[in-house]
Amino acid sequence: MDKEKLQGLLVQVRTGACSVDEAMTALRHWPAEQMACAHLDHHRSLRTAFPEVVYGENKTAEQITAILASLLEHASPAMATRVDPAKAAVVQERLVGLTYHEQARMLVGSVRSPSLSGQAPAIVVLSAGTSDMPVAEEAAVTARSLGNRVETVYDVGVAGLHRLLSRQELLETATVLVVVAGMEGALPSVVGGLVDRPIIAVPTSVGYGTGFGGFAALLGMLNSCAPGVAVVNIDNGFGAGCIASAINRGQMSARRSGGSEEKLGQR
């Protein structure tokens, strides 16, 4: 249960629209629910603003279905990562309201609505190459599902810098940038020399033999000479999307606070 749902339930109890017994039923699995295959932390969103998310790669379709069924009832959004198309098809047959993002390999339901304002803070996700897009899409879908406005720019790696420079205006509108790259992992350093925004660098396992499954990109990013670059684990688009969301959420809160203070000052 997230903050909004809990607040709504408490308001219903206060106004008499919901009885105490009905509220207790709604909270019966709060903060945790013991299942045969999992112990779900329904309290997590209240603590961290991020719901529990299913890592689907080594779970069966039946396990993913059971966990998502409960998360759809309690969490906003409900997400499962690293779900292959065959498992996703089974889960979608059994549960209504899930969208499968094949490139990101994610099942998502009950998403948070992003601000549609063009002035709302945005997360910009970039990939160095087309082969990096699955990880970039995982970051983008995660951030969107958490209620952020997300823009994507793909295949703008250092082999053709004119492609990146042609999107300079968009880069400067971002609150935070997620930069995904394999091979030697140079793109985050280049972006770091162009903008004054925080950059989350994501190394991917894309590359030839001496890329060592993403370690070359990881080490290159960790040794970046550009300030303001933080690095997540290899292929961890989900983690990057969560961090970007937290940064963007802080910016939105600061803007709302600033607006309130400005209005008070005008009075």
C-alpha positions in Angstrom: 0.0 0.0 0.0 1.4 3.4 -1.0 1.0 6.7 0.8 -1.9 7.9 -1.4 -3.9 4.7 -0.9 -3.4 4.7 2.9 -4.4 8.4 3.1 -7.5 7.7 1.0 -8.5 4.8 3.3 -8.0 6.9 6.4 -10.2 9.7 5.0 -12.9 7.1 4.2 -12.8 5.9 7.8 -13.0 9.4 9.1 -16.0 10.3 6.9 -17.8 7.1 7.6 -17.5 5.8 4.0 -15.6 2.9 5.3 -16.0 1.0 8.6 -13.1 0.1 10.9 -13.7 -3.6 10.1 -13.5 -2.9 6.3 -10.3 -0.9 6.8 -8.8 -3.7 8.9 -9.7 -6.1 6.0 -7.9 -3.8 3.5 -4.9 -3.7 5.8 -4.9 -7.5 6.6 -1.6 -8.0 4.7 0.0 -4.8 5.9 2.9 -4.4 6.2 3.9 -7.9 5.0 2.1 -10.8 3.3 3.5 -14.4 3.6 3.0 -16.4 0.4 4.2 -19.9 -0.5 6.9 -18.4 -2.8 7.5 -15.0 -1.3 7.2 -12.7 1.7 5.8 -9.4 0.2 6.8 -6.1 1.7 3.7 -4.0 1.2 5.0 -1.4 3.6 8.0 -0.6 1.4 6.4 2.2 -0.6 5.6 4.1 2.6 9.2 3.9 3.7 11.0 4.5 0.5 8.5 5.7 -2.1 9.4 2.7 -4.2 7.1 -0.4 -4.1 8.5 -3.9 -4.0 9.3 -5.1 -7.5 9.4 -8.6 -8.8 12.7 -9.8 -10.3 11.3 -12.3 -12.8 14.3 -13.9 -14.4 14.5 -17.0 -12.2 10.8 -17.2 -11.2 8.2 -19.3 -12.9 5.2 -17.7 -14.6 3.0 -19.1 -11.8 5.2 -17.4 -9.1 5.2 -14.1 -11.0 1.4 -14.3 -11.4 0.8 -14.9 -7.7 3.1 -12.1 -6.6 1.8 -9.6 -9.2 -1.8 -10.4 -8.3 -1.1 -9.2 -4.7 1.0 -6.2 -5.8 -1.7 -5.0 -8.1 -4.1 -4.9 -5.1 -1.7 -3.2 -2.8 1.1 -1.4 -4.8 1.2 1.5 -7.3 2.8 0.7 -9.6 3.2 -3.1 -9.8 6.3 -4.1 -11.8 8.1 -7.2 -12.7 11.5 -7.0 -14.4 13.5 -9.4 -16.6 10.4 -11.3 -17.8 10.8 -13.1 -21.1 7.9 -13.0 -23.7 6.8 -16.6 -23.0 6.3 -16.0 -19.2 4.7 -12.6 -19.9 2.1 -14.2 -22.2 1.1 -16.7 -19.4 0.9 -13.9 -16.8 -1.2 -11.6 -19.0 -3.6 -14.5 -19.7 -4.2 -14.8 -15.9 -4.1 -11.2 -14.8 -5.9 -8.2 -16.3 -4.4 -4.7 -16.4 -0.8 -5.6 -17.2 1.2 -4.1 -20.0 4.3 -6.0 -21.3 7.2 -3.9 -22.6 9.0 -6.5 -24.6 12.3 -4.6 -25.2 12.5 -3.7 -21.5 11.4 -7.2 -20.5 9.0 -5.7 -18.0 5.4 -6.3 -16.9 3.8 -3.2 -15.5 0.4 -2.4 -14.0 -1.3 0.3 -12.0 1.2 2.9 -13.0 1.5 6.4 -11.5 0.3 9.2 -13.8 3.1 11.5 -14.8 2.7 15.2 -15.0 1.7 16.1 -18.6 3.0 19.6 -18.3 5.7 20.5 -20.7 7.3 22.4 -17.9 7.5 19.3 -15.6 10.9 18.1 -14.7 12.0 15.4 -17.1 14.4 12.4 -17.1 16.3 11.9 -20.3 17.6 8.5 -21.1 20.3 8.1 -23.7 21.9 5.0 -25.2 25.2 4.8 -27.1 24.0 2.2 -29.5 20.9 0.4 -30.6 22.2 -2.8 -28.9 22.1 -0.9 -25.6 18.4 -0.1 -26.0 17.0 -3.0 -23.9 18.8 -1.7 -20.8 17.9 1.9 -21.7 14.3 0.9 -22.1 14.3 -0.8 -18.7 15.4 2.5 -17.2 12.8 4.5 -19.1 9.9 2.2 -18.4 10.8 2.1 -14.7 11.0 5.9 -14.4 7.7 6.3 -16.4 6.0 3.8 -14.2 7.0 5.7 -11.1 5.3 8.8 -12.4 8.0 10.7 -14.2 8.0 12.4 -17.6 10.7 10.6 -19.6 12.4 11.5 -23.0 14.6 9.0 -24.8 17.5 9.5 -27.3 19.0 6.3 -28.7 22.0 5.5 -30.8 24.0 8.6 -30.1 27.4 7.1 -29.2 30.8 8.6 -29.5 31.5 7.1 -33.0 29.3 9.9 -34.3 29.3 12.8 -31.9 27.2 15.0 -34.2 24.2 12.8 -33.4 24.5 13.7 -29.7 25.3 17.4 -30.3 22.2 17.7 -32.4 20.1 16.9 -29.3 21.9 19.4 -27.0 18.8 21.5 -26.4 16.9 18.4 -25.1 19.8 17.4 -22.8 19.7 20.8 -21.2 16.0 20.5 -20.3 16.6 17.3 -18.2 16.6 17.2 -14.4 18.8 14.1 -14.5 20.2 12.0 -17.4 20.5 8.2 -17.6 23.3 7.4 -20.0 23.6 3.8 -21.1 26.6 2.5 -23.0 28.6 -0.7 -23.7 31.9 -1.2 -25.5 34.4 1.2 -23.8 31.6 3.1 -22.0 32.7 6.6 -23.1 29.3 8.3 -23.6 28.6 9.4 -20.0 31.9 11.2 -19.8 31.1 13.1 -23.0 27.6 14.0 -21.8 29.2 15.1 -18.5 31.2 17.6 -20.4 28.1 19.1 -22.0 25.5 19.6 -19.2 25.3 20.7 -15.6 22.9 18.0 -14.6 23.5 14.8 -12.6 24.3 11.8 -14.8 23.6 8.2 -13.9 25.9 6.0 -16.1 24.8 2.5 -16.9 27.4 0.1 -18.3 26.0 -2.7 -20.5 27.4 -6.1 -21.3 27.4 -5.2 -25.0 30.8 -5.5 -26.7 33.5 -7.7 -28.1 35.8 -10.1 -26.1 37.9 -7.5 -24.4 34.7 -5.8 -23.1 34.6 -8.7 -20.6 30.8 -8.7 -20.4 30.6 -5.0 -19.5 33.5 -4.7 -17.1 35.5 -2.5 -19.5 32.5 -0.1 -19.7 32.0 -0.3 -16.0 35.7 0.6 -15.2 35.7 3.3 -17.9 32.6 5.0 -16.3 34.0 4.6 -12.8 37.2 6.4 -14.0 35.3 9.2 -15.7 37.1 12.5 -15.7 33.7 14.3 -15.9 32.3 15.5 -12.6 28.8 14.6 -11.6 28.8 11.1 -13.0 27.5 8.2 -10.8 27.6 4.6 -11.9 25.3 1.7 -11.3 25.9 -2.0 -11.9 26.2 -3.6 -15.3 22.9 -3.8 -17.2 21.1 -2.3 -14.2 18.6 -0.1 -16.1 16.0 -0.7 -13.3 18.3 0.7 -10.6 19.1 3.7 -12.8 15.5 4.4 -13.4 14.8 4.3 -9.6 17.7 6.7 -8.8 16.6 9.1 -11.6 13.1 9.0 -10.2 14.3 9.9 -6.7 16.3 12.8 -8.0 13.4 14.0 -10.1 11.0 13.7 -7.3 13.3 15.8 -5.1 13.3 18.5 -7.8 9.5 18.5 -8.1 9.2 18.8 -4.4 11.6 21.7 -4.4 9.7 23.4 -7.1 6.4 23.0 -5.3 8.0 24.3 -2.0 9.5 27.3 -3.9 6.2 28.1 -5.5 4.4 28.1 -2.1 7.1 30.3 -0.6 6.8 32.7 -3.6 3.0 32.9 -3.2 3.4 33.5 0.6 5.9 36.3 -0.2 3.5 37.9 -2.7 0.8 38.1 0.0 
